[in-house]
Amino acid sequence: MPLNGAFLFTYQNSHIGLPLAFMNNKFSIQEYVRWSDVDYAGLICYGAYLRFFEMAETELFRTAGLPYGKVFEEFDFWLPRVQLHCDFHHPALLDDLLAVYAFIGRIGTKSLTLNFEVYRSKDNLLLAEGRFVMVAVSRKNFKSIALPPLVIEKL
């Protein structure tokens, strides 16, 4: 459960018997649907899911030993999103506690795909699924480059 309204993050093995790596695991955070996430009817606005996805993404990278504040400086690259996708299954409501799972869908030479699942914690109902495709680019000229080997290794 979240402590003092903050979010909690964990990761769990989704493939029993495989080595513990994010490719084979779902990383999760918990976060409440806040006032700024909902519309007049008290239903979550579709754009709020991107906030939840980015929170899970940031903490996944941090837990892998790749905090964005450090990794972008160290390897002189960015990871802009080139594709966002989200399927909405059920609405979330104000003050719902959500479990947001992030996991690696694919790691290519220059890109990676992060997949997301959002569940309402009280009944484990799948509310939304999404994915980001991100491409490694040079910070100097924004041209695509190979993902740094250490990033691939840690993910």
FIKE-125167 format. One line per 5 residues: number of its first residue (from 0); their letters; for each residue z, y negated, x negated of N, C-alpha, C. Coordinates in Angstrom, 3 decimals. Atoms other than C-alpha are relative to their C-alpha. Layout:
REM residues N
NUM = A = Z,Y,X,Z,Y,X,Z,Y,X | ...
This chain:
REM residues 155
0 = MPLNG = 0.000,1.186,-0.846,0.000,0.000,0.000,0.000,-1.238,-0.884 | 0.006,1.229,0.781,-0.646,-3.538,-1.205,1.405,-0.550,-0.176 | -1.280,0.623,0.285,2.269,-5.312,-2.781,-0.121,-1.499,0.164 | -0.021,1.453,-0.198,3.031,-8.852,-1.633,-1.357,-0.560,0.408 | 1.286,0.486,-0.490,-0.365,-9.168,0.071,-1.127,0.108,-1.001
5 = AFLFT = 1.059,-0.162,0.995,-2.288,-8.414,-3.110,-0.726,1.311,0.268 | 0.708,-1.248,-0.197,-4.765,-5.629,-3.397,0.457,1.038,-1.010 | -0.385,-1.129,0.828,-4.074,-2.222,-4.873,-1.268,0.731,-0.382 | 1.182,-0.770,0.351,-6.622,-0.245,-6.829,0.383,1.321,-0.640 | -0.183,-1.346,0.523,-6.867,3.421,-7.696,-1.378,0.603,-0.199
10 = YQNSH = 1.249,-0.748,-0.029,-9.534,5.911,-8.497,0.320,1.458,0.202 | -0.240,-1.392,-0.335,-9.916,9.459,-7.350,-1.216,0.834,-0.359 | 1.084,-0.901,0.348,-11.975,12.431,-8.421,-0.713,0.430,1.276 | 0.758,-0.404,-1.178,-14.759,13.067,-5.926,-0.747,1.307,-0.250 | 0.653,-1.258,0.352,-16.087,16.162,-7.749,1.006,0.830,-0.801
15 = IGLPL = -1.042,-0.795,0.650,-13.357,18.704,-8.552,-0.589,0.771,-1.183 | 0.407,-0.769,1.165,-13.648,20.229,-12.030,-0.889,-0.738,-0.977 | 0.854,0.756,0.909,-15.902,17.579,-13.556,0.848,-0.929,-0.854 | -0.754,0.942,0.828,-14.806,15.309,-16.398,0.267,-1.294,0.765 | -0.366,1.237,-0.665,-13.043,12.157,-15.272,-0.831,-1.139,-0.569
20 = AFMNN = 0.856,1.126,0.367,-15.698,9.427,-15.465,-0.400,-0.662,1.304 | 0.277,0.718,-1.243,-16.681,6.763,-12.948,-1.247,0.507,0.703 | 1.189,-0.562,-0.630,-20.040,8.475,-12.356,0.400,1.090,0.994 | -0.435,-1.113,-0.835,-18.091,11.323,-10.772,1.234,-0.335,0.827 | -1.219,0.409,-0.683,-15.307,9.321,-9.168,-0.244,-1.208,0.881
25 = KFSIQ = 0.008,1.193,-0.835,-14.708,6.781,-6.483,1.220,-0.823,-0.374 | -1.045,0.950,0.343,-12.681,3.776,-7.521,0.299,-0.783,1.269 | -0.284,0.694,-1.258,-10.840,1.993,-4.712,0.982,-1.146,-0.173 | -0.963,1.082,-0.166,-9.052,-1.200,-3.837,0.370,-0.034,1.472 | -0.362,0.263,-1.385,-7.203,-2.123,-0.668,0.151,-1.502,0.153
30 = EYVRW = -0.071,1.435,-0.266,-7.480,-5.562,0.861,0.023,-0.201,1.509 | -0.043,0.360,-1.414,-6.705,-7.149,4.201,-1.190,-0.872,0.371 | 0.968,0.937,-0.560,-9.302,-8.829,6.383,0.770,-1.283,0.275 | -0.715,1.275,-0.076,-8.236,-12.463,6.124,-0.686,-0.946,0.996 | 0.509,0.989,-0.951,-8.723,-15.472,8.402,-1.385,-0.492,-0.401
35 = SDVDY = 1.296,0.512,0.474,-11.613,-16.710,6.242,-1.109,1.044,0.083 | 0.991,-1.078,-0.090,-13.369,-13.325,6.684,-0.543,0.199,1.410 | 0.360,-0.309,-1.385,-13.655,-13.445,10.485,-0.636,-1.193,0.707 | 0.589,1.041,-0.835,-15.557,-15.355,13.133,0.956,-0.340,1.147 | -0.829,0.460,-1.119,-14.235,-16.959,16.337,0.534,1.160,0.840
40 = AGLIC = -0.421,-1.164,-0.782,-14.029,-13.544,18.026,0.995,0.886,-0.753 | -0.926,-0.801,0.791,-11.809,-12.207,15.227,-0.643,1.193,-0.680 | 0.742,-1.081,0.650,-14.538,-9.877,13.938,-0.429,-0.435,-1.394 | 0.402,0.317,1.365,-15.396,-9.697,10.263,-1.443,-0.510,-0.024 | 1.355,0.511,0.215,-18.432,-11.761,9.262,-0.674,0.886,-1.040
45 = YGAYL = 0.698,-0.933,0.891,-21.085,-9.710,7.496,0.123,-0.387,-1.468 | -0.077,0.445,1.386,-20.876,-11.827,4.322,1.318,0.329,-0.679 | -1.303,-0.323,0.592,-17.203,-10.946,3.842,-0.038,1.330,-0.741 | 0.099,-1.285,0.700,-18.227,-7.439,2.827,-0.395,-0.196,-1.459 | 0.387,0.255,1.393,-19.816,-8.897,-0.308,1.221,-0.349,-0.842
50 = RFFEM = -1.246,0.314,0.713,-16.412,-10.296,-1.292,0.761,1.285,-0.326 | -0.697,-1.267,0.232,-14.858,-6.850,-0.877,-0.724,0.835,-1.052 | 0.778,-0.755,0.992,-17.694,-5.219,-2.838,0.239,-0.558,-1.400 | -0.176,0.610,1.326,-17.328,-7.707,-5.693,1.410,0.205,-0.543 | -1.364,-0.275,0.455,-13.556,-7.234,-5.829,0.081,1.412,-0.575
55 = AETEL = -0.028,-1.387,0.467,-14.011,-3.466,-6.150,-0.798,0.150,-1.290 | 0.823,-0.036,1.215,-16.779,-3.935,-8.728,0.767,-0.553,-1.197 | -0.721,0.648,1.095,-14.699,-6.298,-10.861,1.143,0.871,-0.503 | -1.131,-0.838,0.401,-11.672,-3.995,-10.851,-0.456,1.334,-0.576 | 0.551,-1.207,0.605,-13.807,-0.914,-11.563,-0.324,-0.259,-1.469
60 = FRTAG = 0.349,0.345,1.380,-15.181,-2.619,-14.684,1.258,-0.253,-0.835 | -1.234,0.284,0.734,-11.714,-3.859,-15.689,0.721,1.308,-0.358 | -0.669,-1.273,0.228,-10.228,-0.368,-15.321,-0.744,0.853,-1.029 | 0.802,-0.726,0.993,-13.092,1.065,-17.409,0.120,-0.625,-1.390 | -0.140,0.678,1.290,-12.059,-1.325,-20.211,-1.101,-1.001,-0.259
65 = LPYGK = 1.123,0.935,0.100,-14.935,-3.706,-19.492,0.238,-1.244,0.851 | -0.208,1.204,-0.820,-13.390,-6.884,-18.038,-1.142,-0.978,-0.215 | 1.176,0.871,0.086,-16.232,-9.269,-17.248,0.212,-1.181,-0.934 | -0.253,1.147,0.868,-14.580,-12.179,-19.062,-0.180,0.319,-1.472 | 0.128,-0.425,1.392,-14.760,-10.176,-22.273,-1.358,0.644,-0.287
70 = VFEEF = 1.205,-0.794,0.273,-17.758,-7.850,-21.951,-1.261,-0.860,-0.076 | 1.193,0.844,0.045,-20.320,-10.591,-21.247,-0.062,-0.799,-1.295 | -0.051,0.720,1.279,-19.175,-12.553,-24.297,-0.322,0.934,-1.163 | 0.141,-0.941,1.117,-19.011,-9.517,-26.564,-1.438,0.491,-0.175 | 1.352,-0.560,0.081,-22.485,-8.188,-25.714,-1.095,-1.009,0.329
75 = DFWLP = 0.948,1.089,-0.233,-24.154,-11.539,-24.846,-1.051,0.342,1.066 | 0.912,-0.334,-1.097,-25.633,-10.385,-21.539,0.668,-0.318,1.336 | -0.469,0.157,-1.379,-25.303,-10.841,-17.774,-0.447,1.221,0.802 | 0.400,-1.059,-0.929,-25.578,-8.395,-14.873,-0.281,-0.600,1.380 | 0.289,0.557,-1.324,-27.233,-10.322,-12.034,-0.417,1.100,0.982
80 = RVQLH = 0.435,-0.922,-1.045,-27.773,-8.540,-8.749,-1.464,-0.291,0.300 | 1.401,0.162,-0.377,-31.429,-7.938,-7.991,-0.256,0.603,1.376 | 0.127,-0.580,-1.333,-30.823,-6.022,-4.785,1.395,0.184,0.587 | -1.228,-0.222,-0.768,-28.049,-5.992,-2.171,-0.395,0.703,1.285 | 0.282,-0.702,-1.246,-27.922,-3.628,0.755,1.334,0.318,0.663
85 = CDFHH = -1.218,-0.352,-0.722,-25.330,-3.074,3.461,-0.360,0.540,1.380 | 0.108,-0.567,-1.343,-25.201,-0.849,6.536,1.351,-0.183,0.674 | -1.224,0.268,-0.749,-22.639,-1.890,9.140,0.129,1.047,1.102 | -0.194,-1.070,-0.974,-21.197,0.947,11.236,0.956,-0.398,1.120 | -1.007,0.426,-0.972,-18.128,-0.543,12.972,0.592,-1.317,-0.485
90 = PALLD = -0.588,1.272,0.438,-16.501,-3.990,12.973,1.426,0.166,-0.519 | -1.389,0.130,0.443,-13.340,-4.788,11.066,0.576,-1.221,0.708 | -0.671,1.079,-0.717,-10.784,-7.082,12.697,0.986,-0.713,-0.917 | -0.998,0.775,0.728,-8.443,-9.766,11.438,1.246,0.852,-0.254 | -1.194,-0.715,0.457,-5.521,-8.222,9.503,-0.168,1.504,-0.156
95 = DLLAV = 0.219,-1.409,0.329,-7.112,-4.769,9.239,0.157,0.175,-1.506 | -0.072,-0.362,1.413,-6.222,-3.170,5.921,-1.184,0.913,-0.292 | 1.204,-0.755,0.337,-9.412,-1.889,4.314,0.164,0.701,-1.339 | 0.132,-0.707,1.280,-9.974,0.683,1.591,-1.463,-0.128,-0.397 | 1.362,0.237,0.481,-13.042,-0.291,-0.434,-0.211,0.884,-1.221
100 = YAFIG = 0.309,-0.924,1.093,-14.521,2.423,-2.643,-1.258,-0.473,-0.716 | 1.158,0.328,0.833,-16.889,1.655,-5.513,-0.254,1.182,-0.919 | 0.338,-1.094,0.908,-18.746,4.272,-7.495,-1.415,-0.195,-0.522 | 1.298,0.131,0.650,-21.685,4.480,-9.848,-0.990,0.907,0.710 | 1.057,-0.780,-0.627,-24.823,5.580,-8.043,-1.037,0.451,-1.012
105 = RIGTK = 1.026,-0.291,0.998,-27.173,5.440,-11.013,0.194,-0.933,-1.183 | 0.047,0.823,1.205,-27.222,4.221,-14.600,-1.347,0.253,-0.653 | 1.295,-0.094,0.658,-30.662,3.515,-16.002,0.071,-0.610,-1.382 | 0.064,0.609,1.324,-31.813,2.081,-19.301,0.399,-1.467,0.056 | -0.242,1.439,-0.119,-31.659,-1.540,-18.094,0.762,-0.387,1.262
110 = SLTLN = -0.625,0.341,-1.281,-30.045,-1.326,-14.670,1.058,1.024,0.370 | -0.953,-0.938,-0.568,-27.203,0.225,-12.781,0.157,-0.307,1.478 | -0.217,0.114,-1.436,-26.540,0.861,-9.123,1.452,0.338,0.295 | -1.365,-0.240,-0.471,-23.054,0.527,-7.662,-0.058,0.227,1.501 | -0.080,-0.292,-1.422,-22.399,2.097,-4.279,1.395,-0.340,0.504
115 = FEVYR = -1.272,0.400,-0.604,-19.659,1.005,-1.901,0.159,0.657,1.366 | -0.361,-0.451,-1.340,-17.900,2.438,1.143,1.257,-0.761,0.404 | -1.159,0.742,-0.505,-15.453,0.484,3.294,0.554,0.746,1.213 | -0.688,-0.717,-1.074,-12.931,2.290,5.501,1.164,-0.834,0.509 | -1.236,0.564,-0.535,-10.261,0.992,7.850,1.103,0.988,-0.362
120 = SKDNL = -1.028,-0.887,0.555,-7.099,2.393,6.280,0.779,0.772,1.060 | -0.884,-0.660,-0.968,-5.143,3.200,9.448,-0.612,1.242,0.640 | 0.619,-1.174,-0.622,-7.712,5.686,10.812,-1.141,0.585,-0.828 | 1.024,-0.491,0.927,-10.070,6.234,7.856,-1.411,-0.047,0.604 | 1.312,0.166,-0.620,-13.043,5.044,9.940,-0.929,-0.730,-0.969
125 = LLAEG = 0.994,0.639,0.861,-16.145,4.250,7.866,-0.573,-1.215,0.722 | 0.458,1.246,-0.615,-16.967,0.605,8.626,-1.341,-0.458,-0.551 | 1.230,0.492,0.626,-19.730,-0.184,6.140,-0.256,0.762,-1.294 | 0.427,-0.561,1.280,-21.685,1.191,3.200,-0.960,-0.994,-0.631 | 0.899,0.936,0.656,-23.514,-0.840,0.604,-0.309,0.412,-1.414
130 = RFVMV = 0.317,-0.230,1.409,-25.010,-0.982,-2.833,-0.502,-1.283,-0.627 | 0.538,1.065,0.845,-25.787,-3.453,-5.584,-0.860,0.673,-1.056 | 0.762,-0.362,1.192,-28.572,-2.970,-8.099,0.103,-1.203,-0.921 | -0.194,1.066,0.984,-27.817,-4.976,-11.222,-0.845,0.319,-1.228 | 0.846,-0.161,1.184,-30.070,-5.536,-14.241,0.629,-0.770,-1.150
135 = AVSRK = -0.503,0.670,1.206,-28.887,-6.345,-17.757,-1.048,-0.996,-0.476 | 0.908,1.031,0.516,-30.409,-9.623,-18.954,0.674,-0.737,-1.154 | -0.481,0.811,1.112,-30.081,-11.639,-22.131,0.523,-1.321,0.538 | -0.527,1.302,-0.414,-27.919,-14.733,-21.703,-0.849,-1.133,-0.565 | 0.818,1.049,0.619,-30.365,-16.645,-23.915,-1.241,-0.330,0.824
140 = NFKSI = 1.286,0.244,-0.666,-33.564,-16.179,-21.915,-0.140,0.700,1.359 | -0.018,-0.714,-1.282,-32.669,-14.085,-18.828,-1.072,1.084,0.110 | 0.940,-1.130,-0.002,-35.168,-11.383,-19.832,0.812,1.292,-0.007 | -0.730,-1.261,-0.076,-34.159,-7.809,-19.089,0.134,0.638,-1.383 | -0.310,-0.679,1.257,-32.578,-5.851,-21.931,0.650,1.343,0.334
145 = ALPPL = -0.692,-1.274,-0.199,-31.116,-2.380,-22.391,1.491,-0.255,0.230 | -1.449,0.059,-0.180,-27.588,-1.896,-21.117,0.662,0.357,-1.327 | -0.697,-0.348,1.238,-25.186,-1.900,-24.076,0.529,1.439,0.061 | -0.453,-1.397,0.004,-24.391,1.710,-25.090,1.480,0.167,0.359 | -1.425,-0.116,-0.317,-20.629,1.087,-24.857,0.253,-0.154,1.502
150 = VIEKL = -0.130,0.172,-1.452,-21.011,-0.094,-21.252,-0.382,1.300,0.698 | 0.435,-1.273,-0.592,-22.942,3.075,-20.375,1.062,1.073,-0.237 | -0.995,-1.015,0.363,-20.386,5.227,-22.186,1.267,-0.125,0.842 | -1.264,0.201,-0.720,-17.376,3.688,-20.428,-0.141,0.178,1.505 | 0.200,-0.185,-1.433,-18.924,3.854,-16.977,-0.326,1.456,0.299
